[in-house]
Amino acid sequence: MIFDALINFFNSTGIAYLDYRHIIMIAIGCLLIFLSIKKNYEPMLLLPIGFGIIIGNIPFIEGLGVNIYEEGSALNIFFESVHRNIFPPLIFLGIGAMTDFTALLSNSKTFMLGAAAQIGIFASLLCAYYLGFTLEESAAIGIIGGADGPTSIYIATKLAPHLLGAIAMSAYSYMALVPVIQPPLMKLCTTKSDRIIKMKAGREVKKIELIIFPIFAFLISALLAPASLPL
């Protein structure tokens, strides 16, 4: 009788339903948490992503009211909030509130770096398309090339909702791992003498510029592309 009770208890735990896929993903989640805390690699991204991976790969038993697909559960509310485009604008709001445009305004040539980043969108789109994805799926995947997580989520919900999880994971992991990816690429593309060049400090940016610029940029973007207003 005690043995049967222990068996029933074991079968009610998530351990009974673990397989190698859960274990691999949980290990990846732990690795991202380690990198965010120990190495200080984008902790605001990697830490929640790591915990999200772990939570998403804990096996749930149907009927407990915690499964992501069980209506009314906390995880289901999170999922629906992303799927219904509630969270992406909130994420953008938080990012926007933390953004410092001083470096950009003090050296306007850096605008070109932002423009060059769009090359990644089209390169990713073409690669995905020639790998066999549909045009809509390729467009959703291509947004990852712009290194913009909330936009990737928003576009994925519109064009390829079945790829939302993979796209969101790829976009945020890609951005968070930039400190890991950049150093070898910079060494590959520059010489040692290039890397020891000291950059001149930019001009002092007035407070009024920091206030006017985001408002002006928002108005221009909203007028040119009204569909982008949620973001």
C-alpha positions as CSV (number, residue, x, y, z in Angstrom):
1,M,0.0,0.0,0.0
2,I,2.8,2.4,0.9
3,F,4.6,1.3,-2.3
4,D,1.5,2.1,-4.4
5,A,1.3,5.5,-2.7
6,L,4.9,6.2,-3.6
7,I,4.3,5.2,-7.2
8,N,1.2,7.4,-7.4
9,F,3.2,10.3,-5.9
10,F,6.0,9.7,-8.4
11,N,3.6,9.7,-11.3
12,S,2.2,13.0,-10.1
13,T,5.5,14.7,-10.4
14,G,7.2,16.2,-13.4
15,I,10.1,13.8,-13.1
16,A,8.0,10.9,-14.3
17,Y,7.5,12.7,-17.6
18,L,11.0,14.0,-18.2
19,D,12.8,12.9,-21.4
20,Y,16.1,13.8,-22.9
21,R,14.6,16.8,-24.8
22,H,13.4,18.4,-21.5
23,I,16.8,17.8,-19.9
24,I,18.7,19.4,-22.8
25,M,16.6,22.5,-22.9
26,I,16.7,22.8,-19.1
27,A,20.5,22.6,-19.3
28,I,20.5,25.3,-22.0
29,G,18.3,27.5,-19.7
30,C,20.8,27.0,-16.8
31,L,23.7,27.9,-19.1
32,L,22.0,31.2,-20.1
33,I,21.4,32.0,-16.4
34,F,25.0,31.3,-15.7
35,L,26.2,33.5,-18.5
36,S,23.9,36.3,-17.4
37,I,25.1,36.3,-13.8
38,K,28.7,35.1,-13.9
39,K,29.7,36.7,-17.2
40,N,27.3,39.6,-17.1
41,Y,26.2,38.9,-20.6
42,E,23.0,40.9,-21.2
43,P,21.5,39.9,-17.8
44,M,18.2,41.7,-18.6
45,L,17.7,39.3,-21.5
46,L,19.5,36.1,-20.7
47,L,18.2,35.8,-17.1
48,P,14.5,35.8,-18.0
49,I,15.1,33.8,-21.1
50,G,16.9,31.2,-19.1
51,F,14.1,30.9,-16.5
52,G,11.6,30.9,-19.3
53,I,13.3,27.9,-21.0
54,I,13.4,26.0,-17.7
55,I,9.7,26.8,-16.9
56,G,8.6,25.9,-20.4
57,N,10.3,22.5,-20.2
58,I,9.0,21.4,-16.9
59,P,6.5,18.6,-17.8
60,F,3.0,19.4,-16.6
61,I,0.2,17.0,-15.8
62,E,-3.1,17.9,-17.5
63,G,-5.7,19.2,-15.1
64,L,-3.5,21.0,-12.7
65,G,-4.4,24.3,-14.2
66,V,-0.7,25.3,-14.8
67,N,-0.2,24.1,-18.4
68,I,0.5,26.8,-21.0
69,Y,-2.5,25.5,-23.0
70,E,-4.9,25.3,-20.1
71,E,-7.2,28.3,-20.3
72,G,-6.8,30.6,-17.3
73,S,-3.5,29.4,-16.1
74,A,-0.7,31.9,-15.4
75,L,1.4,30.5,-18.3
76,N,-1.6,30.6,-20.6
77,I,-2.1,34.3,-19.8
78,F,1.5,35.0,-20.6
79,F,1.2,33.1,-23.9
80,E,-2.0,34.8,-24.9
81,S,-0.5,38.2,-24.0
82,V,2.3,37.6,-26.4
83,H,0.0,36.0,-29.1
84,R,-2.4,39.0,-28.9
85,N,0.4,41.6,-29.1
86,I,0.0,42.9,-25.6
87,F,3.5,42.3,-24.3
88,P,5.6,43.4,-27.4
89,P,4.4,47.1,-27.0
90,L,5.0,46.9,-23.3
91,I,8.5,45.6,-23.9
92,F,9.2,48.4,-26.3
93,L,7.9,50.9,-23.8
94,G,10.4,49.7,-21.3
95,I,13.2,49.6,-23.8
96,G,12.3,53.1,-25.0
97,A,12.3,54.5,-21.5
98,M,15.8,53.2,-20.9
99,T,17.3,54.2,-24.2
100,D,20.0,56.9,-24.2
101,F,20.3,58.7,-27.5
102,T,23.3,60.7,-26.4
103,A,25.9,58.7,-28.4
104,L,23.7,58.7,-31.5
105,L,23.1,62.4,-31.5
106,S,26.6,63.3,-30.6
107,N,27.9,61.5,-33.7
108,S,25.2,61.4,-36.3
109,K,27.3,59.2,-38.6
110,T,26.3,56.3,-36.4
111,F,22.9,56.5,-38.0
112,M,24.5,54.5,-40.9
113,L,25.2,51.6,-38.6
114,G,21.5,51.3,-37.9
115,A,20.8,51.4,-41.6
116,A,23.4,48.8,-42.3
117,A,21.7,46.5,-39.8
118,Q,18.7,46.2,-42.1
119,I,21.0,44.2,-44.5
120,G,20.7,41.4,-42.0
121,I,16.9,41.3,-42.4
122,F,17.0,40.8,-46.2
123,A,19.9,38.3,-45.9
124,S,18.1,36.3,-43.3
125,L,14.9,36.4,-45.4
126,L,16.6,35.1,-48.5
127,C,18.4,32.4,-46.7
128,A,15.2,31.2,-45.0
129,Y,13.3,31.3,-48.3
130,Y,15.9,29.2,-50.1
131,L,16.0,26.7,-47.2
132,G,12.3,25.9,-48.0
133,F,10.3,28.3,-45.8
134,T,7.3,30.1,-47.3
135,L,7.6,33.8,-48.0
136,E,5.6,34.7,-44.9
137,E,7.7,32.5,-42.7
138,S,10.9,33.8,-44.3
139,A,9.8,37.4,-43.6
140,A,9.1,36.6,-40.0
141,I,12.4,34.8,-39.6
142,G,14.2,37.7,-41.5
143,I,13.2,40.2,-38.8
144,I,15.6,38.4,-36.5
145,G,18.4,39.9,-38.6
146,G,17.4,43.4,-37.4
147,A,18.3,42.3,-33.8
148,D,15.0,43.5,-32.6
149,G,13.2,41.1,-30.2
150,P,9.8,42.9,-29.8
151,T,9.5,43.5,-33.6
152,S,10.4,39.8,-34.2
153,I,7.6,38.7,-31.9
154,Y,5.1,41.2,-33.4
155,I,5.8,40.1,-37.0
156,A,5.8,36.4,-36.1
157,T,2.3,36.7,-34.6
158,K,1.1,38.3,-37.9
159,L,2.9,36.2,-40.5
160,A,3.9,32.9,-38.9
161,P,2.4,32.4,-35.4
162,H,3.4,28.7,-35.5
163,L,7.0,29.8,-35.4
164,L,6.6,32.4,-32.7
165,G,8.4,30.4,-30.0
166,A,11.4,29.6,-32.1
167,I,11.6,33.1,-33.5
168,A,11.4,34.8,-30.1
169,M,14.0,32.5,-28.7
170,S,16.3,33.0,-31.6
171,A,15.9,36.8,-31.7
172,Y,16.5,37.4,-28.0
173,S,19.3,34.8,-27.7
174,Y,21.0,36.4,-30.7
175,M,20.9,39.8,-29.2
176,A,22.0,38.7,-25.7
177,L,24.9,36.7,-27.1
178,V,26.3,39.7,-29.1
179,P,29.1,40.1,-26.4
180,V,30.1,36.5,-27.2
181,I,29.8,36.8,-31.0
182,Q,31.3,40.2,-31.5
183,P,34.9,39.8,-30.2
184,P,36.0,37.0,-32.7
185,L,34.4,38.8,-35.6
186,M,36.1,42.1,-34.7
187,K,39.4,40.4,-34.5
188,L,38.8,38.8,-37.8
189,C,37.8,42.0,-39.5
190,T,40.3,44.4,-38.0
191,T,44.0,44.6,-37.2
192,K,45.6,45.1,-33.8
193,S,46.5,48.7,-34.8
194,D,42.8,49.3,-35.7
195,R,41.6,48.1,-32.4
196,I,43.9,50.4,-30.3
197,I,42.7,53.6,-32.0
198,K,41.1,55.9,-29.4
199,M,37.8,57.3,-30.5
200,K,37.2,61.0,-29.9
201,A,34.5,61.9,-27.6
202,G,31.4,63.2,-29.3
203,R,29.9,66.7,-28.8
204,E,27.9,67.5,-25.8
205,V,24.2,66.8,-26.4
206,K,21.7,69.2,-25.0
207,K,18.7,68.0,-23.0
208,I,16.2,69.6,-25.4
209,E,17.7,67.4,-28.2
210,L,17.2,64.3,-26.1
211,I,13.6,65.2,-25.6
212,I,12.8,66.3,-29.1
213,F,14.5,63.5,-31.0
214,P,12.4,60.5,-29.8
215,I,9.2,62.5,-30.2
216,F,10.1,63.6,-33.7
217,A,11.3,60.0,-34.6
218,F,8.0,58.6,-33.3
219,L,5.9,61.0,-35.3
220,I,7.8,60.4,-38.5
221,S,7.6,56.6,-38.1
222,A,3.9,56.7,-37.2
223,L,3.0,58.9,-40.1
224,L,5.0,56.8,-42.6
225,A,3.9,53.4,-41.3
226,P,0.8,53.6,-39.2
227,A,0.7,49.8,-38.9
228,S,3.8,50.1,-36.7
229,L,2.0,52.1,-34.0
230,P,1.6,49.1,-31.6
231,L,5.4,49.0,-31.5
